[in-house]
Amino acid sequence: MTEIGLGIVGCGGIASVHADAAQRSGFRVVSCWDSHADRAHALAAKVGATASTSLESLLAHPSVNAVVVAVPTDVHAHCAKAALAADKHLLLEKPMALTVAECDSICAAAERSKGRLQMGLVCRSASASQHALHLVRSGQVGQLDFIQARGVRRRGIPGLGGWFTTRSRSGGGCMIDVGVHLMDLALHLAGWPRVLRVSACAASRFGSPIAAYRSAEMWGGPPRIDGTFDVEDAAIALLRCEGGLSIEIDVAWAANIPEGVARDGLLLRGAKAGVHFEIFGSEVRSVVERDGDLHDEVTAVQPPHGWDAAWDAQYRRFGQMIGGLGEPAATAQEGRDLQRITAAFYESAALGREIEVR
Ligand SMILES: NC(=O)c1ccc[n+]([C@@H]2O[C@H](COP(=O)([O-])OP(=O)(O)OC[C@H]3O[C@@H](n4cnc5c(N)ncnc54)[C@H](O)[C@@H]3O)[C@@H](O)[C@H]2O)c1
């Protein structure tokens, strides 16, 4: 593959993961930009790129063919539309934007652009997810009745007091942050059935008062004691889909759960087999009934290094899409659909009843 010049917009926590995966996967990071110039300089120095002084100058860089947008969610739409207007290929971090209307404006910009858009929904690219998809698509799981998707941290609120925990900047808490990955992966594995109704409950217990929150480490930290926490830190949702499938999502940034009593990952309950995997794990567990007995199996997945392998696979798909050799690993339309379901989630949690997905 010809080397693709990449510009990185937003040089915070996830940007260096992008930069490393991109450099391993046939991209060259050419330029970095962040509203905090020191962050752009630090990432640029680390990867041998230059730091741009504005979004416009990054987009005008002659060697930037593709852009990754990894800024807080309230800035996604602005940066994404600017990149697409400049005809750059775009890898846009999840969640797509704050609202469905913003997603619509990004989709419209993508329609007009010579650049193509791939959503940053990296969990799909994990080896275990790929293996589970193979089991579903080859018919080995049979008709799916239930998917249970779980991502529960005992203490893992990101950037407490900053944009992650400020609804006007993030769109919400753990559901739009982590739950959107679980929702996406469950729907992707199920062949993207239409979600008809959502019933959701959300709690906000651990993030406030900010000074009282205890955790050993914090993504996007340290906490800002005088900051804002007005989002949910735990949520449960039931999605009823066309065709009878239900998807249960259990997600938390913080929860009092005894160690080891519940496993994160996805559990697929089908007519022929049941499948469980941790998204970035190295094995997939399954059970089938044969001659009246239940047979359990554990399959090692390849490549086994879950997190790095998933990021590399995401960038390989992005590179193939840019080269005209394939479709995006996750489409703009899917990013928009996730936003519709997320909006129904928040409406349901606020009203305390089931909501039709519009
Ligand atoms: N795919 C994943 O697993 C994953 C993991 C973490 C974060 N994310 C997503 O990546 C994005 C960034 O998350 P993060 O954890 O890196 O956050 P972060 O807070 O660590 O980094 C965000 C960066 O954006 C910069 N920024 C803020 N406002 C800006 C603006 N107006 N213009 C330019 N730069 C601006 C900040 O200075 C900061 O350096 C979010 O959309 C988040 O949901 C995805």
The ligand as a Tripos MOL2 file, in Angstrom:
@<TRIPOS>MOLECULE
LIG
   44    48     1     0     0
SMALL
NO_CHARGES

@<TRIPOS>ATOM
      1 N1        -12.2390    4.3050   20.4900 N.am      1 LIG1
      2 C1        -11.9610    4.3310   21.7760 C.2       1 LIG1
      3 O1        -11.7840    3.3060   22.4150 O.2       1 LIG1
      4 C2        -11.8320    5.6630   22.4510 C.ar      1 LIG1
      5 C3        -11.1760    5.7600   23.6690 C.ar      1 LIG1
      6 C4        -11.0620    7.0250   24.2470 C.ar      1 LIG1
      7 C5        -11.6140    8.1420   23.6490 C.ar      1 LIG1
      8 N2        -12.2830    8.0020   22.4690 N.ar      1 LIG1
      9 C6        -12.8920    9.1720   21.8120 C.3       1 LIG1
     10 O2        -11.8430   10.0070   21.3280 O.3       1 LIG1
     11 C7        -12.1890   11.3810   21.4890 C.3       1 LIG1
     12 C8        -11.1360   12.0520   22.3520 C.3       1 LIG1
     13 O3        -11.0360   11.3730   23.5850 O.3       1 LIG1
     14 P1         -9.7160   11.4430   24.5030 P.3       1 LIG1
     15 O4         -9.8830   10.3790   25.5210 O.co2     1 LIG1
     16 O5         -8.5170   11.4760   23.6600 O.co2     1 LIG1
     17 O6         -9.9630   12.8570   25.1920 O.3       1 LIG1
     18 P2         -8.8580   13.8510   25.7680 P.3       1 LIG1
     19 O7         -9.5760   14.8240   26.6120 O.co2     1 LIG1
     20 O8         -7.7420   13.0600   26.3610 O.co2     1 LIG1
     21 O9         -8.2910   14.5570   24.4500 O.3       1 LIG1
     22 C9         -9.0310   15.4870   23.7170 C.3       1 LIG1
     23 C10        -8.0550   16.4890   23.1150 C.3       1 LIG1
     24 O10        -8.8060   17.3950   22.3110 O.3       1 LIG1
     25 C11        -8.3040   18.7090   22.5550 C.3       1 LIG1
     26 N3         -9.3570   19.6720   22.2710 N.ar      1 LIG1
     27 C12       -10.3890   20.0450   23.0550 C.ar      1 LIG1
     28 N4        -11.1540   20.9510   22.4160 N.ar      1 LIG1
     29 C13       -10.5820   21.1470   21.2030 C.ar      1 LIG1
     30 C14       -10.9210   21.9710   20.0950 C.ar      1 LIG1
     31 N5        -12.0040   22.7560   20.1190 N.pl3     1 LIG1
     32 N6        -10.1140   21.9240   19.0230 N.ar      1 LIG1
     33 C15        -9.0190   21.1270   19.0100 C.ar      1 LIG1
     34 N7         -8.6470   20.3300   20.0340 N.ar      1 LIG1
     35 C16        -9.4320   20.3460   21.1140 C.ar      1 LIG1
     36 C17        -7.8950   18.7190   24.0100 C.3       1 LIG1
     37 O11        -6.9410   19.7300   24.2730 O.3       1 LIG1
     38 C18        -7.3320   17.3190   24.1810 C.3       1 LIG1
     39 O12        -5.9360   17.2890   23.9680 O.3       1 LIG1
     40 C19       -13.5850   11.3870   22.0630 C.3       1 LIG1
     41 O13       -14.5140   11.4570   21.0110 O.3       1 LIG1
     42 C20       -13.7190   10.0330   22.7460 C.3       1 LIG1
     43 O14       -15.0550    9.5710   22.8230 O.3       1 LIG1
     44 C21       -12.3850    6.7950   21.8620 C.ar      1 LIG1
@<TRIPOS>BOND
     1     1     2 1
     2     2     3 2
     3     2     4 1
     4     4     5 ar
     5     4    44 ar
     6     5     6 ar
     7     6     7 ar
     8     7     8 ar
     9     8     9 1
    10     8    44 ar
    11     9    10 1
    12     9    42 1
    13    10    11 1
    14    11    12 1
    15    11    40 1
    16    12    13 1
    17    13    14 1
    18    14    15 2
    19    14    16 1
    20    14    17 1
    21    17    18 1
    22    18    19 2
    23    18    20 1
    24    18    21 1
    25    21    22 1
    26    22    23 1
    27    23    24 1
    28    23    38 1
    29    24    25 1
    30    25    26 1
    31    25    36 1
    32    26    27 ar
    33    26    35 ar
    34    27    28 ar
    35    28    29 ar
    36    29    30 ar
    37    29    35 ar
    38    30    31 1
    39    30    32 ar
    40    32    33 ar
    41    33    34 ar
    42    34    35 ar
    43    36    37 1
    44    36    38 1
    45    38    39 1
    46    40    41 1
    47    40    42 1
    48    42    43 1
@<TRIPOS>SUBSTRUCTURE
     1 LIG1         1 GROUP 0 **** ****
